[in-house]
Every structure is written in structure tokens, then in C-alpha cells.
Amino acid sequence: MALFRWIADKLFGPPKRDLSRLENNDVDLVDESVDLSGGPLKPGHHRKSLRDRRLLPKRKASGLSPLKRVKLFSKEQSDRLFSRTMRTSNRNVRDLTEDEDQLHRYGLPLWKSEHDLASALSLSVKELRHFSIHRFQDKVCHYVLFRIAKARGGHRLIMAPKTRLKKIQRELLRQVLEKLPPPPHAHGFVKGRSVKTGASQHVGKKVVVKMDLADFFPSVTFPRVRGLFIALGYSFPVATTLAVLCTECERQRVKQGDDLFHVPVGERHCVQGAPTSPALCNQIARKLDNRLHGLALKLGFTYTRYADDLTFSGDNPEKLKSLLGLTRKIIEDEGFRLHSKKTRILHSGGHQHVTGVTVNQALGLSKKERRRLRAELHQLSLNQQPDPQQIARLKGKLAYLEMLNPEQAARLRAKYPL
């Protein structure tokens, strides 16, 4: 039977799925034959349905070559559009276009596409994509990695961008990030603010609480950076490109044959060494600062932040327990993590210092540091042929002291002129 059907298909073509050509109106008529052998009909018996074959799905024609698919994207475009960084489960975010009113509100440049961004950075689109596509194996690493020993043990990983990428990041810093208003409670990496402006708000308080955020820069991940640029008014594709340019992940060197690849380990995040990282981290920590400032006001404390160093001070030590517990909760809610081993509570009876500045009664250096500086100046005055490097170093220390406390510096300069 199958042979005759195959011959008929070859001679007259496969059956057409045209219901109008059927002889009667019962187009869905089904004939059933039931196997009654072996006794009466039981529920487990199988039924054989015979349906008109013209109603069945058309069989795939054999012996025909598959049609060539139309090429919609070049390889370079598909790598960009379907890269890992362009994926998101939120369709509303993915389809967002630029918000011109929001960009105008902050005075930011209007970049509607990669072409606009590349033109603003004096790059071709190809050159821009060389830096803005996250690859699972890359023969080129755009960062130089090295480690710096910490004062209290351990090492700090520094990822410094190479020359071309550093130039791009500095342009983004100048054209976008520096135009944003800095958080009012942040004193690190902000023009016009320093350790002096941050520490001056904690002078003469009964209690000073110092806390530290663990892995501050790595906590600001790629999705958070992209979300910031979207909130500023950029479209999803442009925000993604900007976020890739400003973030990086640690990479493992893998050798395959004669080729050396740099394979990503972990997710992208802000890195120490990139010019854009401090400004991005300050902006993303804005909500954290506002919540901690509100908590401090409610409990009668003063709050400031210098990079990852949080400082509270006040005259009501009885509320310390509430402050510590609620601060930890807020920090975790905002996507950061508290370094519990670095929490310090300093009372007025001991040495109170904030970001290296003494704040007991007045800003300045501690008595121990002033005595050491005075001894070095005295030793230098006795030397007939002083070392130029030592003179420059002591001038720097005096300049730092003059910034913190001009009166203390003036007394030393009067006694030991350089």
C-alpha cells in the first residue's frame, strides 16, 4: 500500500490540503476499526483511526536541497546584538529608547546609537566595538593587572586600563560623569572635598563610629552601572555599551596550542584603576548615603563617607546599638557588604581619628605624629648637607599639616624654616 502511495505521489504530486475539493461536508469524518479478537471490547483495546489523508500534515519533500537563509546581520553585528551583556529578562528595559528630557535635565550629551557615541569619542564603530563587546575568550586584554601590598596585610588588586581605553574612559568621565551633581555626603573623589572636609564634621564628639564597606568597587557590578546610565536617560543599547566600557572582570590566561586567550572569571564590575570607577561608585552609592544620613539624623548622629569608609559621630552613646544594627541592614539592602572586623567605636577619652585625621578637639595630626615630624625637622636643621629628597618629603608633610591645621604648621615653620 505504501508503495502505491509513493508511486501516486511521484506521478500526480502529493495530495493538496484543500477542504473544498472533498466530496461531502463531513470533512473530518473518521472511520474506526476495532479489533474484537480475543473476547469482548475492553478499555485497554486499541482503536485504529482512518482519517482522510488530505487532512494530514503535508510530508516533507525528500531529495530537495534546503533553501539558503537570508543573512540579516553581519558577524560583527550579531556578536554585538546577541552578546551576553545585551541580554535581559526585562522586556520593558530592553525596549527603552533614550529620554531626551532626562538627558537635557542633567546637561548630558544626546547619544541615540553606537554611531553617535563613537563619533563623540572620535572612534569608528568598529574601534568602539573592539572595546565594548564582552567576549568569552579574547586574545587581547585591555587592562594591566598588578597587586599592591596593604598596610595591614593582604594585597589590593589594581586593574589599570591601557592607553587607548584609558583615553576613552577619561572622555566619558569628562562628558558624562563629571556633569552629574556629586552626592552631598561623599567626600572622596569629589572636587573641592577632601579628608579635611569629611573629618571636620566629626570634631569634638563624644563618640565616633568608623565602618568599612567590603569590596566596594567589585560590589558595583555591570547591571548596576547599566541601570545608572538608563536612569540618566540613555537607551538600553547605548547604556549597555557605556557600561561595558566602564567595567571589567578578572581574567584567566588560557593557552590553546600557540594561542593565548584571556577568559573572564566572574562578572564585570567597576575596578580600581579605571578613571570612571570612583565617580560611578559615588553615584550608585547615593541612595545608600541618603538612607544612612536619614538614620543618623533620626538617632542624633552625623554621617559622612570617604570612598568605602563610613563615619558616624554624635553625643549620645546610648543609641549606638540601634545605629549599628540598622546601618548593617541598610548596607545589605543597598547591595553592599559591611566589613565587620573593621568596625571601630572611638570615645572622646581616647584617640579619635577619621581617615587619618585627628578629630578629638581640633583637626590636625596626633601628638605622636607631630612629635615625630618635629624630630625630623630638628635633625634636618643639624645636618650641614641635607638630602634634597628628605627636604621635599618634609615639605610635603608640612603642606599636609597646613591644610588640616594652619596654626600647627605655622609654629613648626617658624621654628624650623625650610
N, C-alpha and C positions, 0 to 999 in steps of 0.2 A: 504493500500500500504506500509506504514511504517512497519507494522507487517511482511509482506512477505519479505521485505528487511532485516529486523533484523534476520529472520529465515535463509535466504540465507547466511548472513554473518557468522552465527554460524556454518552452515553446510559446506560451501565451503571457508570460510575465507573472509576477506574484499577484495574489488577489488584492483588489482595491478595497480600502476601508470606506466604502460608500454605502451608507444605510439605505439610500433612496433606491438602490438597484435590487434590493431584496424583494422577493415575490409577494410577501404578505406583510401585514403590520406587526406580526409577532417577531420583531427583530431580535428580541432577547430570549427566544424560545429555547429551552434546554431539554434535551432528551436524556432520560436517566435509565440506565440498565442496572438492575440489582441482581447480584449473584445469590440465588436462593439454594445453591447446593449445600448439602451438609445440614439441612434442617430448616426450621423457621427463621425468619428475619430477626436478627438480634442487634442491639445498639452498636456492637463492635464491628458489624459488617461494613465494608467499604462500598460506596456508590461510585459509579463511573458516569461522569457528566459529559455529554456530547454537545458542544456549542458550535455554532456556525463559525467556520474558520476565518470568515471575513471580519468577524468581530474581535479576533485575537490580535495582540500586538504584532506589528509587522516585523518579520525576522530581518536581522542584519544581513545585507547582501554580502556574499563572500567573493573573494577574488578582486576586490576593488581596493585601490591604494587610498590611504587616509588623506583627507583634504589638508592642505597646508594652512596652518593657523596664521591669522593676520598679526603682525608684530605691532603691538600697541606702544611699547616703551623700549627704549634702548637699554642695554645692560646697566649703564650708569644711572639712568632714571629709575629703573626698578630697584637697584641697590639702595637708592635714597628713599623711595616711596614705601618700600616694604622692609626697611631696616628695623632692627629691634627698638631703636629709640622712637620710631614713629608709631609704635603700637600702643593702643589704649583701649580699655573696655568701655570707656565713657564716650558714647557716640556724640553727645552734646558738646563735649570738649573738642573732640576730633573735628567737628564740622564748624567750629568757631572761626569767624573771619576777624579782621582787625577792627578795633574800636577807635575810630579817628578822634572822637570827642575825648576819650580817656587819654590817648596819646597827647593830644593838644593840652589837656589839663596839666600834665607833667612837663610839657615842653620837650617831648621826645620825638625823634625823627620817625616819619611815617614810612615803614618798610612793609610793602604788601606781599613781597615774594622774595625768593632767594636772589633773584636778579637785582632787586633794589638793594638788598643787603650787601651783595658782592660789589656793586657799584660804589656804595658808601665806604667800603673797606679797601677800595682800589684793587680789587681782585676780579679775576674771571670766575664764572660759575664753577668751572672745573677746578680751579685752585681752591675755591671756598669749600667744595665738597671733599677735597683732599683732607681737609681738617675737620669737617663737620659730619662725617659718617662714622658710626661706631662699627668696627669690624671685629669678627671673632678671631681672626688671625691677620695680623698686619706685619708687613716686612719693615715698616717704619714706625719708630716710637718718637712722638713729638715732645717728650719730656726727658729731662736728665734727673736721675734719682741719686740721692746721697743721704746719709744719716748724720745727725748732729747729736753729740752726747748731751744729755740733760744734766743740770746741776745736781739733782738728787738721784741720779742713776737712771739707766734706761737710755733709749735713743729716740730722737724725733725724726720722722721721715719727711724729707723735703723733696718735692717734685717740681723742679723749675722748668717752665716751658722753654723750648728752643727759640731762636731769634725770630723766626717768621711768625710763629704762633704767639709769642710774647707781644709782638707789634700789633697783631690783631686784637689781643685781649686789652692792650692799653687803649686802643681806639674805642672798643666797646665801653671801657671804663670812662673815657672822656665824653663820648657821645650819648651814653645812656645812664650809667650808674651814678656818675657824679652830679647829674641833674636832679636826682631824687633827694627829697629832704631827709637828712640823717635822723635816726631815732633820737629823741631828746635825752634818753638815759644812757646812751652809749658814748664812751669817751675814748675808745680805741679805734684807730684807723679813720678818724674824723678830723677834717681840717679845723684848726682853731681850738682843738681839745687835746688833752694830754693826761699823763698820770697826775699832774698838778690839779687840773680841773676836776678830775674824778675824786681824788683824795681830799680836796678842800671841803667837800660836803660832809666829811666824817670827823672833823676836828673837834676834840673836846667832848666826845660822847662817852657815856658810862660803859657801853658795851659795843663791840664791833664784831660782826659775824662775816667770815670770809668763806665762800664756797667756790667750787671749781666744776665746770662742765667737762665731762669726759668725752674725748674725741669730738671736739666742737666742729672742726671743718668736715670730717667724714660724716657727721650727722646731717649735714646739708647735702642731701642726695640729688641726683638728676631730676626725679619727678618734682621735687620741691622748687628747684631752680626754674624748671619749665613752667610750673604753676605761677611763679612770681612774674615771669615775662608775659604770661597770658593775662594775669591780673592787671598788668600795666597797659594792656590794650593790643598786644600783638596776636596775630593769628596762630593757630596751632602749628603749622609747618615752620613759620618763622621763629616762634618761641622754641620749638624743638632744636632748630639749627643753632640758635643763640645758646641754649643750654648745653649742647654738645661742645661748643667752642669754649665754654667756661668750666667744664668738668672733665674729670679723667678718673680711671680706675687703675689700681695696681695691675701690673702685667708680669707674666711669667715667660721667660725665654725658652722657646722650644725649638730644637733643631731637627729638621726633617731632610735627610740627605745633605745636600750642600746649602740648603736654605735655612735661614734663621727667622723665626716668627715670634711676634710678641703677642701672647694670648692673654686676654683680660681675665683677671681674678676678682670676683666680686662686682658690685655695681658702681656706676660712675658717681662721683661726688666732688665737692669743692676740695682743692688740695692746697696745702701750704707751699707757697712759692709762686702761685699764679697771681698776677696783678688784680684780677677781678674778685678773688675769693673773699678778702676782708669786707668789701662793700656788699657783696651778695649775702654773706653771713649776717652782717648787721641788719640788712633789710628783712631777711627771713626771721630773725630773732626779734623783730619789732613787737609782735604780739606777745611774745614771752616777756619782754621788757614792760609792756603796758600792764600785763596781769600782775607781775611781781611788784611794780610800782604801786598799783592799787592795793595789793595786800599789805605793803609796807605802810602806806598811809593809814589804812584801817587799824593797824596794830601800833602805830606811833613810831615807825622807823623811817629811815632814809635809804633809798636804793640807788645804786649805780652799777654799771657793767663796763669792764675794760676787756674786750675780746671774750675770753671764756672765764674770766674772774668776776664773780658776783660778790657785791659787798652790801651789807645792811648795817646800819648803826642807829642807836637810839638810847633813851634814858630809862627804859622800862624793861629790865632783865626778866621780870616775871612772865613776859609773853614770849620768851624765847622758844618754848616747847611748841606753841601754836605756829610760830614763824617757821621753824624747821620742818614740821610735818606738812604744812600747806605748801611751802616752797617746793619740796620734793614732788608733791602731787602735780603742781602746775608745770614743773620742768618736764615730767614724764608725759603729761597731756600734750605738751607742745612738741613732742618728738625729740627731746634731748635726754641726756642721762647725767645724773649727778655723780661726781667722783667723791664718794662718801669719805674716803681716807684723807681728803684734803680739806675737809670742813674744819674751821678754826673759830673758837669763841675767845675774843680778847677783851679783858676787862681793863678799866682805867688804872687799876693798881699796877699793871704790867706794861710791857712794851706793845703799843698798838701801832701797827703799820699796814698800809694799804698800797698794793702794787709797788712795794719797795720804799714808800714814803712814810715817815713817822707822823702820826696824827694825834698824839696824846694831848698836847697843849697848843702846838703850832706846827705848821708844815715845815719839813726840813729833814735833815739826816739825824740819825740817832746819836747819842753821846759817844758811843763806841766808834761809830764811823767818823764823827768829827775829830775825835782824838787821833785816830789813825791818819786822817788827812793832815792834821796839824803836825804830826810827827814827820810825815813825808815832806812837808814844806820846810820844816826846820832842817831836816837832813840835807835837802837840796840847797838851802842857803849856806850851809857849811862847806859845800863842795866847790872847789875853785874851778873845776872844769865839768859843769853839769852835762848830763846826757840830754841831747835835744829831744829824743823820744820820751824821756821821763818828764821833761818840761811840758811837752804837748799833752801828755796824759794828765798831768796835774791841772793844766789849764782847762781841760775838758771837765774834770771833776768840779773845779771852781765854778765853771759856767753852769753846770747842772745844779749845784747848790744855790747859785744866784737866781736861777729860775724858780726854785722852790721857796727859798727864803733869802731875799737880798740882804737883810741885816746880818745874818750869819756869814754870808760870803764877804760882805764889806769889812767885817772885823778881821777875817783871815787875810784879805788882800792888803789891808793897812799894815799888818804885822809882817807879812811875807810877800812883798811885791815881786811879780814875775816879769 
